[in-house]
């Protein structure tokens, strides 16, 4: 087999790279994806907060993925699903060796390759947390897959280690599905997540965030029975005497992501110790001829919007290389890495009058005072959203809800959903009970209304992803 | 009525069972856990020792050298991973050279072949990353590495297809002598047998004490290990031991048969026979000591840590004398014998290091004892070979292609890190003594044993197990018991 361009990975990076290369005139291209559908990890990130830059609106992960999948489908860009790449070699041509059920082992020659394999989570072993080795220690992403893709619950009483956005989001997700999240522990003196996620994922549900704390021992012979939490000093070493036993049956780890570069290394690409990704030049080409890299395989991104943007460039550069041939490689350029979020909520915040806005990732601190005429004086917001949020929050707080609904006869078990608008905070429980009681029939398309007037509101629950009918082989 | 009941499905018990299946004997293996290889056999160094450690004349010395010699042929016959990579005992101080010579002499007395003292220059040739302080070493070309799960599962499967029965989840609670044999009581039921083999690992003292007046005490000796990514598996090619010094026994650094790097173990005597916790201190100690042997082991390449228990006999009252580690006058040896005051009851106790290396010889040694008691007929239908599960990641492209064409399940990768396919997982479930837990799948196929430690494949393996075993996913366990992964539907919101 021969093609002009192979993109390894059909997540946000792979799809954006493919589309950009297509626009540049590369019509003979192929996406290789190891999962059964395109979209990558976005498919299990059913929460809101994606697409502000790319689409100028807030989307859930599956919605963001569906937008790209639709574009890929529209351009008829071919992809091979359930296909694992086992080897990549650069040069002219590049050779990709892959395997799947239908074709067995096969080789494809391509003029260029874009690496877009994404990243994986740091495991318990990689963090070297001592203790026993029971069931119930999950990386946040594994738990997320169980809850949002398999529709199953991986535990009842949960401790989350790591307060990056994934940890915070999973603390809320587990809570919404009925688990008791006892705390989120964070070894740093600040959270790595967004302020608004601390508010809407932890504060909303009364989940404590323990900064400068880490898990120092895992207990339980068969299933997790608890963890020891210790305070750490400014060198991040546990302080003896501060140990606290927290009973739980589940420990979720959200402690960082590692670019998945086994293929890049197999191709002989030089690696950058700092990013854990391959070394690239200004055109995102690795040190191996014809092999480009983008997205989380290059370095871990905070925002999917940035992944898409970088991947578009990689797609364009790869197209350029295919059309115009190799230039001088030039010099290595380390991708610009956004400084890590270091977030603390002001400790002396007066909960009665001061709010963190959850309208966007900025997280403005808004002060609300009552004027003499009983109107509200709102200060500290930097946009109109903030004013509306503060007004609501002081009078009748509202939230959007994302969850899943069971599907019968689909290729998967559940479809992601969201409330089409915000509902009163006090109705979240009822909303989730109604969502849990429903089973819909496949096929489901993103945007389908699945429940009307949820929890006695005028808001409906709509699908945010597609669920085709199961194909029996 | 059984002819023989073996208590314990670790490597020793399974080796005995397999040897017994060469004869027309009705044999049963009782195991308290849900699978074979759930105790000491699953968490150890995976080393096939050359045989220079033990005192000449001991069972440890004799069975080690014999086991070592048999390992290569056995690994071919039963298709498990084994490699004779050679062992090196490092000496870090000129003053300790005598001890290196002593070790060599002891090895030679035990019949170990090819032992040689090598100097730093040769050491560097063999191991370029060797620690700066290593001045000389004992080189033992017959030392090797083996997959501890691979050998145990292979022995068990082969025993099973040759007619040995296995029962899991059976904890022995009592044994009574009766006319012509023993009555074995488990939590669930009672079994009658002519001969008992006590291969109960760290619990062998409890089983022994059920029938004998000479009391035995086993104190588990915990060893903590660190396992490193395959990226650094080639940092060492030999197994590197440290010459014991006044400061302690040292730790080993070794490649594994699967291409990882392994460091450890610590040695802590603990009272609890079921305590396998790793500790910050223990793992720190391993890291520190391993750095002496090999330079630049990158801490961030650790993929997991674990602890295992060695069955160390601390006390054994025999013939009026007390032996075991507590007494200096008697050697610190395995106890493999027909118990003098319990005819037909055979101890295979104190099987600490080099128990794994000895297994091929232990099986024969115990079978010989039983042959004298029961005088069995040969089993003419005995099949001596066993084919393991194909390892797709190691197969050639052509082999892989053909396998996928034969069965497409071998084209679907489930564990990305170790590149384990659905076909391999299905084999693991449906072969003799098939896996019923995710740990069972892991030890048979390596799914979940890689750098992401099952983060990616766990939900998929659970799904396959549930589908193939015809149960709900909430019933799939990590290792039996209460090791559940997900809640039953009824408990969900």
Interface residues (C-beta under 8 A of the other chain):
Chain A: X34 X82 X84 X86 X97 X99 X100 X101 X102 X103 X104 X105 X106 X120 X121 X123 X124 X125 X126 X128 X130 X131 X132 X133 X134 X135 X136 X138 X139 X141 X142 X145 X146 X149 X150 X152 X153 X154 X155 X156 X176 X177 X178 X216 X217 X219 X221 X222 X223 X238 X265 X432 X433 X436
Chain B: X226 X227 X231 X274 X276 X277 X278 X279 X280 X282 X283 X300 X302 X303 X304 X305 X306 X397 X398 X400 X401 X402 X404 X405 X408 X409 X411 X412 X413 X416 X419 X451 X452 X453 X454 X455 X456 X458 X459 X463 X473 X474 X477 X478 X479 X480 X481 X482 X483 X484 X485 X486 X487 X489 X491 X492 X493
